[in-house]
Structures are given as structure tokens and as C-alpha cells.
């Protein structure tokens, strides 16, 4: 089922990371950070939020497959 949804998952997942990166970069730049530092901060936060969500899903047992 995940294989069938791969295009949608990659698109939505990539979109989430991209939008989060752009927003946080803008906020960091508004606080006076150079664009390079702002981009680094935003990428770290965007990717760490993805890792936290995956860990939470794993702990709740929602990552398990029934083998279909």
C-alpha cells in the first residue's frame, strides 16, 4: 500500500520539509540572521520535526505493517 502511495508520500513529505524550511528561514532572517545561517537553522528544525513524528508513530505502534 505504501509503495502505491509513494508519489503522494514523497510529494507531501517533501512539501512539508520545503514549506517549513522557507518559513523558518524567513523568520530567522527577520531576526537578523544571514541567509546561510537561517537556512541551516531551518533545515535542522524541519528535519528534526520529521524525525520526532516518526519516533512517535513507532512508539505508538503505528509503523507496523500487516504484511499485505
Jmol script that loads the backbone (N, CA, C; Angstrom):
load data "model"
ATOM      1  N   UNK A   1       0.832  -1.193   0.000  1.00  0.00           N
ATOM      2  CA  UNK A   1       0.000   0.000   0.000  1.00  0.00           C
ATOM      3  C   UNK A   1       0.884   1.267   0.000  1.00  0.00           C
ATOM      4  N   UNK A   2       1.963   1.233   0.819  1.00  0.00           N
ATOM      5  CA  UNK A   2       2.861   2.383   0.829  1.00  0.00           C
ATOM      6  C   UNK A   2       3.537   2.574  -0.525  1.00  0.00           C
ATOM      7  N   UNK A   3       3.868   1.473  -1.183  1.00  0.00           N
ATOM      8  CA  UNK A   3       4.519   1.566  -2.490  1.00  0.00           C
ATOM      9  C   UNK A   3       3.597   2.238  -3.496  1.00  0.00           C
ATOM     10  N   UNK A   4       2.304   1.944  -3.419  1.00  0.00           N
ATOM     11  CA  UNK A   4       1.339   2.560  -4.320  1.00  0.00           C
ATOM     12  C   UNK A   4       1.180   4.057  -4.034  1.00  0.00           C
ATOM     13  N   UNK A   5       1.390   4.435  -2.801  1.00  0.00           N
ATOM     14  CA  UNK A   5       1.221   5.837  -2.403  1.00  0.00           C
ATOM     15  C   UNK A   5       2.542   6.609  -2.405  1.00  0.00           C
ATOM     16  N   UNK A   6       3.629   6.023  -2.914  1.00  0.00           N
ATOM     17  CA  UNK A   6       4.958   6.625  -2.796  1.00  0.00           C
ATOM     18  C   UNK A   6       5.034   8.019  -3.393  1.00  0.00           C
ATOM     19  N   UNK A   7       4.418   8.244  -4.540  1.00  0.00           N
ATOM     20  CA  UNK A   7       4.491   9.575  -5.155  1.00  0.00           C
ATOM     21  C   UNK A   7       3.825  10.623  -4.269  1.00  0.00           C
ATOM     22  N   UNK A   8       2.673  10.279  -3.734  1.00  0.00           N
ATOM     23  CA  UNK A   8       1.958  11.205  -2.854  1.00  0.00           C
ATOM     24  C   UNK A   8       2.736  11.429  -1.558  1.00  0.00           C
ATOM     25  N   UNK A   9       3.296  10.359  -0.998  1.00  0.00           N
ATOM     26  CA  UNK A   9       4.051  10.483   0.249  1.00  0.00           C
ATOM     27  C   UNK A   9       5.307  11.330   0.069  1.00  0.00           C
ATOM     28  N   UNK A  10       6.052  11.062  -1.012  1.00  0.00           N
ATOM     29  CA  UNK A  10       7.255  11.861  -1.254  1.00  0.00           C
ATOM     30  C   UNK A  10       6.884  13.311  -1.545  1.00  0.00           C
ATOM     31  N   UNK A  11       5.825  13.529  -2.278  1.00  0.00           N
ATOM     32  CA  UNK A  11       5.404  14.894  -2.585  1.00  0.00           C
ATOM     33  C   UNK A  11       4.980  15.652  -1.346  1.00  0.00           C
ATOM     34  N   UNK A  12       4.141  15.030  -0.513  1.00  0.00           N
ATOM     35  CA  UNK A  12       3.667  15.693   0.698  1.00  0.00           C
ATOM     36  C   UNK A  12       4.780  15.840   1.729  1.00  0.00           C
ATOM     37  N   UNK A  13       5.598  14.797   1.872  1.00  0.00           N
ATOM     38  CA  UNK A  13       6.710  14.872   2.823  1.00  0.00           C
ATOM     39  C   UNK A  13       7.725  15.917   2.407  1.00  0.00           C
ATOM     40  N   UNK A  14       8.070  15.920   1.136  1.00  0.00           N
ATOM     41  CA  UNK A  14       8.996  16.930   0.632  1.00  0.00           C
ATOM     42  C   UNK A  14       8.420  18.325   0.728  1.00  0.00           C
ATOM     43  N   UNK A  15       7.137  18.434   0.461  1.00  0.00           N
ATOM     44  CA  UNK A  15       6.465  19.729   0.572  1.00  0.00           C
ATOM     45  C   UNK A  15       6.472  20.256   1.992  1.00  0.00           C
ATOM     46  N   UNK A  16       6.250  19.363   2.957  1.00  0.00           N
ATOM     47  CA  UNK A  16       6.262  19.758   4.370  1.00  0.00           C
ATOM     48  C   UNK A  16       7.639  20.269   4.765  1.00  0.00           C
ATOM     49  N   UNK A  17       8.674  19.541   4.380  1.00  0.00           N
ATOM     50  CA  UNK A  17      10.037  19.961   4.703  1.00  0.00           C
ATOM     51  C   UNK A  17      10.354  21.285   3.993  1.00  0.00           C
ATOM     52  N   UNK A  18       9.959  21.415   2.729  1.00  0.00           N
ATOM     53  CA  UNK A  18      10.227  22.630   1.971  1.00  0.00           C
ATOM     54  C   UNK A  18       9.527  23.853   2.539  1.00  0.00           C
ATOM     55  N   UNK A  19       8.255  23.716   2.845  1.00  0.00           N
ATOM     56  CA  UNK A  19       7.480  24.842   3.393  1.00  0.00           C
ATOM     57  C   UNK A  19       8.006  25.244   4.764  1.00  0.00           C
ATOM     58  N   UNK A  20       8.289  24.245   5.606  1.00  0.00           N
ATOM     59  CA  UNK A  20       8.840  24.534   6.931  1.00  0.00           C
ATOM     60  C   UNK A  20      10.177  25.242   6.812  1.00  0.00           C
ATOM     61  N   UNK A  21      11.017  24.786   5.876  1.00  0.00           N
ATOM     62  CA  UNK A  21      12.326  25.405   5.675  1.00  0.00           C
ATOM     63  C   UNK A  21      12.184  26.866   5.258  1.00  0.00           C
ATOM     64  N   UNK A  22      11.305  27.130   4.310  1.00  0.00           N
ATOM     65  CA  UNK A  22      11.109  28.507   3.833  1.00  0.00           C
ATOM     66  C   UNK A  22      10.584  29.408   4.952  1.00  0.00           C
ATOM     67  N   UNK A  23       9.609  28.924   5.705  1.00  0.00           N
ATOM     68  CA  UNK A  23       9.033  29.740   6.779  1.00  0.00           C
ATOM     69  C   UNK A  23      10.044  30.047   7.874  1.00  0.00           C
ATOM     70  N   UNK A  24      10.765  29.030   8.317  1.00  0.00           N
ATOM     71  CA  UNK A  24      11.731  29.252   9.397  1.00  0.00           C
ATOM     72  C   UNK A  24      12.906  30.099   8.916  1.00  0.00           C
ATOM     73  N   UNK A  25      13.307  29.921   7.655  1.00  0.00           N
ATOM     74  CA  UNK A  25      14.364  30.769   7.103  1.00  0.00           C
ATOM     75  C   UNK A  25      13.932  32.232   7.137  1.00  0.00           C
ATOM     76  N   UNK A  26      12.704  32.491   6.720  1.00  0.00           N
ATOM     77  CA  UNK A  26      12.184  33.860   6.749  1.00  0.00           C
ATOM     78  C   UNK A  26      12.132  34.443   8.148  1.00  0.00           C
ATOM     79  N   UNK A  27      11.718  33.635   9.106  1.00  0.00           N
ATOM     80  CA  UNK A  27      11.644  34.108  10.495  1.00  0.00           C
ATOM     81  C   UNK A  27      13.044  34.404  11.026  1.00  0.00           C
ATOM     82  N   UNK A  28      13.991  33.496  10.761  1.00  0.00           N
ATOM     83  CA  UNK A  28      15.364  33.703  11.240  1.00  0.00           C
ATOM     84  C   UNK A  28      15.985  34.944  10.593  1.00  0.00           C
ATOM     85  N   UNK A  29      15.702  35.157   9.303  1.00  0.00           N
ATOM     86  CA  UNK A  29      16.232  36.340   8.636  1.00  0.00           C
ATOM     87  C   UNK A  29      15.592  37.618   9.192  1.00  0.00           C
ATOM     88  N   UNK A  30      14.332  37.535   9.585  1.00  0.00           N
ATOM     89  CA  UNK A  30      13.666  38.689  10.188  1.00  0.00           C
ATOM     90  C   UNK A  30      14.306  39.060  11.524  1.00  0.00           C
ATOM     91  N   UNK A  31      14.913  38.064  12.184  1.00  0.00           N
ATOM     92  CA  UNK A  31      15.620  38.322  13.433  1.00  0.00           C
ATOM     93  C   UNK A  31      17.084  38.679  13.213  1.00  0.00           C
ATOM     94  N   UNK A  32      17.458  38.935  11.953  1.00  0.00           N
ATOM     95  CA  UNK A  32      18.781  39.447  11.663  1.00  0.00           C
ATOM     96  C   UNK A  32      19.844  38.416  11.319  1.00  0.00           C
ATOM     97  N   UNK A  33      19.467  37.164  11.124  1.00  0.00           N
ATOM     98  CA  UNK A  33      20.454  36.148  10.762  1.00  0.00           C
ATOM     99  C   UNK A  33      20.750  36.229   9.265  1.00  0.00           C
ATOM    100  N   UNK A  34      22.010  35.991   8.860  1.00  0.00           N
ATOM    101  CA  UNK A  34      22.311  35.917   7.427  1.00  0.00           C
ATOM    102  C   UNK A  34      21.593  34.717   6.815  1.00  0.00           C
ATOM    103  N   UNK A  35      21.343  34.756   5.516  1.00  0.00           N
ATOM    104  CA  UNK A  35      20.530  33.710   4.888  1.00  0.00           C
ATOM    105  C   UNK A  35      21.162  32.331   5.031  1.00  0.00           C
ATOM    106  N   UNK A  36      22.477  32.248   5.066  1.00  0.00           N
ATOM    107  CA  UNK A  36      23.127  30.940   5.188  1.00  0.00           C
ATOM    108  C   UNK A  36      22.866  30.319   6.562  1.00  0.00           C
ATOM    109  N   UNK A  37      22.969  31.122   7.590  1.00  0.00           N
ATOM    110  CA  UNK A  37      22.700  30.631   8.951  1.00  0.00           C
ATOM    111  C   UNK A  37      21.212  30.329   9.099  1.00  0.00           C
ATOM    112  N   UNK A  38      20.371  31.204   8.563  1.00  0.00           N
ATOM    113  CA  UNK A  38      18.921  30.996   8.644  1.00  0.00           C
ATOM    114  C   UNK A  38      18.514  29.697   7.947  1.00  0.00           C
ATOM    115  N   UNK A  39      19.133  29.422   6.804  1.00  0.00           N
ATOM    116  CA  UNK A  39      18.836  28.189   6.081  1.00  0.00           C
ATOM    117  C   UNK A  39      19.287  26.967   6.877  1.00  0.00           C
ATOM    118  N   UNK A  40      20.457  27.034   7.470  1.00  0.00           N
ATOM    119  CA  UNK A  40      20.949  25.916   8.275  1.00  0.00           C
ATOM    120  C   UNK A  40      20.026  25.646   9.465  1.00  0.00           C
ATOM    121  N   UNK A  41      19.616  26.695  10.139  1.00  0.00           N
ATOM    122  CA  UNK A  41      18.695  26.552  11.280  1.00  0.00           C
ATOM    123  C   UNK A  41      17.387  25.920  10.830  1.00  0.00           C
ATOM    124  N   UNK A  42      16.844  26.402   9.725  1.00  0.00           N
ATOM    125  CA  UNK A  42      15.544  25.908   9.270  1.00  0.00           C
ATOM    126  C   UNK A  42      15.616  24.447   8.817  1.00  0.00           C
ATOM    127  N   UNK A  43      16.703  24.054   8.154  1.00  0.00           N
ATOM    128  CA  UNK A  43      16.828  22.652   7.728  1.00  0.00           C
ATOM    129  C   UNK A  43      16.951  21.717   8.923  1.00  0.00           C
ATOM    130  N   UNK A  44      17.705  22.132   9.930  1.00  0.00           N
ATOM    131  CA  UNK A  44      17.828  21.310  11.141  1.00  0.00           C
ATOM    132  C   UNK A  44      16.466  21.141  11.806  1.00  0.00           C
ATOM    133  N   UNK A  45      15.733  22.229  11.946  1.00  0.00           N
ATOM    134  CA  UNK A  45      14.421  22.141  12.611  1.00  0.00           C
ATOM    135  C   UNK A  45      13.405  21.361  11.782  1.00  0.00           C
ATOM    136  N   UNK A  46      13.409  21.548  10.471  1.00  0.00           N
ATOM    137  CA  UNK A  46      12.457  20.839   9.614  1.00  0.00           C
ATOM    138  C   UNK A  46      12.711  19.339   9.639  1.00  0.00           C
ATOM    139  N   UNK A  47      13.960  18.934   9.567  1.00  0.00           N
ATOM    140  CA  UNK A  47      14.275  17.511   9.558  1.00  0.00           C
ATOM    141  C   UNK A  47      14.117  16.886  10.938  1.00  0.00           C
ATOM    142  N   UNK A  48      14.403  17.641  11.997  1.00  0.00           N
ATOM    143  CA  UNK A  48      14.242  17.077  13.338  1.00  0.00           C
ATOM    144  C   UNK A  48      12.764  16.878  13.659  1.00  0.00           C
ATOM    145  N   UNK A  49      11.901  17.760  13.164  1.00  0.00           N
ATOM    146  CA  UNK A  49      10.470  17.582  13.417  1.00  0.00           C
ATOM    147  C   UNK A  49       9.961  16.320  12.730  1.00  0.00           C
ATOM    148  N   UNK A  50      10.502  16.017  11.550  1.00  0.00           N
ATOM    149  CA  UNK A  50      10.137  14.790  10.850  1.00  0.00           C
ATOM    150  C   UNK A  50      10.586  13.571  11.646  1.00  0.00           C
ATOM    151  N   UNK A  51      11.781  13.617  12.198  1.00  0.00           N
ATOM    152  CA  UNK A  51      12.295  12.506  12.998  1.00  0.00           C
ATOM    153  C   UNK A  51      11.463  12.303  14.257  1.00  0.00           C
ATOM    154  N   UNK A  52      11.018  13.379  14.877  1.00  0.00           N
ATOM    155  CA  UNK A  52      10.203  13.269  16.089  1.00  0.00           C
ATOM    156  C   UNK A  52       8.862  12.619  15.768  1.00  0.00           C
ATOM    157  N   UNK A  53       8.257  12.998  14.664  1.00  0.00           N
ATOM    158  CA  UNK A  53       6.978  12.399  14.267  1.00  0.00           C
ATOM    159  C   UNK A  53       7.145  10.904  13.994  1.00  0.00           C
ATOM    160  N   UNK A  54       8.208  10.529  13.285  1.00  0.00           N
ATOM    161  CA  UNK A  54       8.446   9.118  13.000  1.00  0.00           C
ATOM    162  C   UNK A  54       8.671   8.321  14.273  1.00  0.00           C
ATOM    163  N   UNK A  55       9.412   8.871  15.237  1.00  0.00           N
ATOM    164  CA  UNK A  55       9.639   8.187  16.513  1.00  0.00           C
ATOM    165  C   UNK A  55       8.328   8.023  17.273  1.00  0.00           C
ATOM    166  N   UNK A  56       7.497   9.046  17.273  1.00  0.00           N
ATOM    167  CA  UNK A  56       6.204   8.967  17.956  1.00  0.00           C
ATOM    168  C   UNK A  56       5.317   7.895  17.334  1.00  0.00           C
ATOM    169  N   UNK A  57       5.268   7.854  16.000  1.00  0.00           N
ATOM    170  CA  UNK A  57       4.478   6.824  15.326  1.00  0.00           C
ATOM    171  C   UNK A  57       4.994   5.424  15.652  1.00  0.00           C
ATOM    172  N   UNK A  58       6.306   5.284  15.704  1.00  0.00           N
ATOM    173  CA  UNK A  58       6.911   3.995  16.024  1.00  0.00           C
ATOM    174  C   UNK A  58       6.571   3.567  17.449  1.00  0.00           C
ATOM    175  N   UNK A  59       6.639   4.492  18.400  1.00  0.00           N
ATOM    176  CA  UNK A  59       6.326   4.178  19.795  1.00  0.00           C
ATOM    177  C   UNK A  59       4.874   3.779  19.977  1.00  0.00           C
ATOM    178  N   UNK A  60       3.982   4.353  19.208  1.00  0.00           N
ATOM    179  CA  UNK A  60       2.559   4.018  19.299  1.00  0.00           C
ATOM    180  C   UNK A  60       2.199   2.777  18.498  1.00  0.00           C
ATOM    181  N   UNK A  61       3.172   2.213  17.800  1.00  0.00           N
ATOM    182  CA  UNK A  61       2.935   1.006  17.029  1.00  0.00           C
ATOM    183  C   UNK A  61       2.217   1.250  15.711  1.00  0.00           C
ATOM    184  N   UNK A  62       2.223   2.466  15.236  1.00  0.00           N
ATOM    185  CA  UNK A  62       1.508   2.802  14.005  1.00  0.00           C
ATOM    186  C   UNK A  62       2.369   2.607  12.764  1.00  0.00           C
ATOM    187  N   UNK A  63       3.626   2.217  12.939  1.00  0.00           N
ATOM    188  CA  UNK A  63       4.513   1.991  11.808  1.00  0.00           C
ATOM    189  C   UNK A  63       4.515   0.524  11.368  1.00  0.00           C
ATOM    190  N   UNK A  64       3.859  -0.306  12.132  1.00  0.00           N
ATOM    191  CA  UNK A  64       3.848  -1.737  11.826  1.00  0.00           C
ATOM    192  C   UNK A  64       2.941  -2.026  10.638  1.00  0.00           C
ATOM    193  N   UNK A  65       3.330  -2.989   9.832  1.00  0.00           N
ATOM    194  CA  UNK A  65       2.564  -3.378   8.661  1.00  0.00           C
ATOM    195  C   UNK A  65       1.926  -4.739   8.913  1.00  0.00           C
ATOM    196  N   UNK A  66       0.781  -4.984   8.316  1.00  0.00           N
ATOM    197  CA  UNK A  66       0.143  -6.288   8.466  1.00  0.00           C
ATOM    198  C   UNK A  66       0.599  -7.257   7.372  1.00  0.00           C
ATOM    199  N   UNK A  67       1.537  -6.843   6.541  1.00  0.00           N
ATOM    200  CA  UNK A  67       2.148  -7.726   5.554  1.00  0.00           C
ATOM    201  C   UNK A  67       1.398  -7.860   4.252  1.00  0.00           C
ATOM    202  N   UNK A  68       0.481  -6.993   3.971  1.00  0.00           N
ATOM    203  CA  UNK A  68      -0.282  -7.074   2.721  1.00  0.00           C
ATOM    204  C   UNK A  68       0.499  -6.590   1.567  1.00  0.00           C
TER     205      UNK A  68
END
end "model"
wireframe off; spacefill off
backbone 0.3
color backbone group
